[in-house]
Amino acid sequence: MKLIEIKKELKRKLKSAKTVFIMAHKDLDLDALGSSIGLYIILEKLNKNCFLIINDTKHEAGVSKVFKELEGCLNIIKGEQIEENLYIRGKKNLLIILDTNKEELVQASDAINYFDKENIIIMDHHELGETSLEANLRIIDNDISSTCEMITNLIEMYKMELDPYYATLLLSGIVLDTNNFTLKTNSETYYAAYYLSSMGASTKKVQYLLKQDLKEYIERQKVITNVDILNNKIAIAKGSPYMVYRREDIAKIADTLLFFNDIEASFVIAKTTSKTISISGRSLGNYNISSILTPLGGGGNKTVGAVRITDSTISKVETKLKQILKKEEE
Ligand SMILES: [Mn+2]
């Protein structure tokens, strides 16, 4: 359901809450963090007690910069500290899950046990799947660019003023998830960006937050150079078997491969833990990524998908993928 369709219910739910816990996905990125902080600011203005639940111990560069700059400004707790911070009357507690809807991906999956389904809200732009969490309101919009765009819409709904710093954070989430307005971008996305910049969001500061690590960039380029092209249309790139990559990075590589002439679909196969091989798949729409990756145990939608496979090797996974693609071409 889209935000606009249930704004009344959402507003009512927020109004009746006293304490709100905000939790995004593991390995925070600037969309997860930007939307969490944006929502936190809205809730503070609505006079709620707010807590951000963060169990991550390591952060990517942009996220670390934000935490440093906001030191002391936010109530940040670990999952195990939820209990001591619950409002006395259980019904007045709310858990809002952002930028994911899957149980295994949230910062603290045991956090969910402290809340009735009635008091959980999910706001996300990813597809629902088998492990999607139950919630009173599931505001899931696959057409929106990012969770930060959703939160921007919420700010507009409340007609709230936002400090330029927070507007910048929300803009950085949009820029990240659209890969600089090249993916999942429509007029609504530009409108949200316009809205944020009218509140003082700084593109220069966004660039600073999104600055990449040169070494990581070089590692990504190496993966791109290890690419096979099937039928002139499908790019399959592989990571080094000796390296463990971040899931976001292999997703970015798959995105990048679609920028090249004639490429209709892209797949990146790489280790994401010492025991897991992941595939990240992308298509421009002529290939259905979900139906290609589902036989391997993964999922997604037509244009985006992923799968994680344990106890295998990159070459075995590659062979299986190529068999599926061959059938697809028949
Ligand atoms: Mn996102």
Boltz pocket constraint, residues with backbone or C-beta under 6 A from the ligand:
constraints:
  - pocket:
      binder: B
      contacts: [[A, 31], [A, 32], [A, 99], [A, 125], [A, 145], [A, 146], [A, 147], [A, 177]]
      max_distance: 6.0
